[in-house]
Amino acid sequence: MLFNSKAVAFLLAAIVGILTTAFLYLVPDVSTLALTVAGLLSFSATYFLVYVVFEFLVFREIGKIYEVLNKLRKKDFSFIEETEDQNTLNPFKRINTEIYKYGVNRHKEIEDLKKMEAFRREFLADVSHELKTPIFAAQGFVHTLLDGAVEDKRVRGKFLKRAAKSLDRLDVLIHDLLTLSQIETGEIKMHFEHFNIVESASEVLDELETKADKKKLKFSFDVEYDRPIFVYADSELIYRVLINLVSNAIKYTDEGSVNLGFDVGDGQVTVAIRDTGPGIPPEHLGRIFERFFRVDKSRSKERGGTGLGLAIVKHIMEAHDSKVSVTSTMGKGSSFSFRLPLGKTIQEEEEEVTDLELAE
């Protein structure tokens, strides 16, 4: 900087000292010694005051502002740390604080944009790959038939079934993508109601029983539930969550058991799906709810699925102000659980409505 606190203090002190001496010179009977002492005192006091003010309240803060601006210009955000806001009357400190806040926000925006860009690239690559596989498979079967294989009835039936299977997989994938998009954008409206989750879970077990039997798995509730358990949630979406979690457990469990259980307490119902599968490596636990993420990509392809099931589960539970918890031990199995608010029976709802009508 062209000026510093010492130069400014000296200049102003000299001006004040000269003005003070000139003013006293006009007073009659003032000795030369008094003029000299008054000039030196005014110079010294002004110099000290101006130096302190400019050094600690002006130039230091301006220096900090320049430092922050230079780092922002160089995209160096290493200076950013979370600090508590401090109220101050110093306008330069307030300006510096505002610039600091701008730098923090700018840094966060840049980091978020980087993450979103990386996620977008990964998501597009995954979608392209997932769509390409069934499309190319169906395309290959159809072109083979067109090249002459259609005349062979045995080959024709075999290839048409394979092409249909590929197209069915494509249909499921597109349906899951649309469902995920609708949940994220809020297009799917939530319909909360009180319903018996034991009954919903029984329907899920009945629907997936054949798949479990094919793998000779023990497939049931963890204990016998002879009484209904009511929850307050969207019954259709929770049914989708149960289908996804239970079918996922069956898919990755080759031997042992898959069971479903409930725990009621503190006004909430905890739903848990446990399996005796191979378990999930600790380093992958934080990513299993990402779109298309698979722990073992090669084996997952053989087992089928779109890779979107757990992502859909995550978003449905977030829409219920809840989340899915997962614990897993390698070689012993995994447990997925989520919580829902305890609901009311039909009788309790009717009694509550009656009480409200009487109160009115």
Secondary structure, DSSP 8 states (H G I E B T S, - for coil): ----HHHHHHHHHHHHHHHHHHHHHTSTT--HHHHHHHHHHHHHHHHHHHHHHIIIIIIHHHHHHHHHHHHHHTT--TT---------S-HHHHHHHHHHHHHHHHHHHHHHHHHHHHHHHHHHHHHHHHHHHHHHHHHHHHHHHHTTGGG-HHHHHHHHHHHHHHHHHHHHHHHHHHHHHHHHHT-S---EEEEEHHHHHHHHHHHHHHHHHHTT-EEEESS---S--EEEEEHHHHHHHHHHHHHHHHHT--SSEEEEEEEEETTEEEEEEEE-SS---GGGTTTTTSTT--SSHHHHHHH---S-HHHHHHHHHHHTT--EEEEEETTTEEEEEEEEEB---HHHHHHHHHHHHHH-
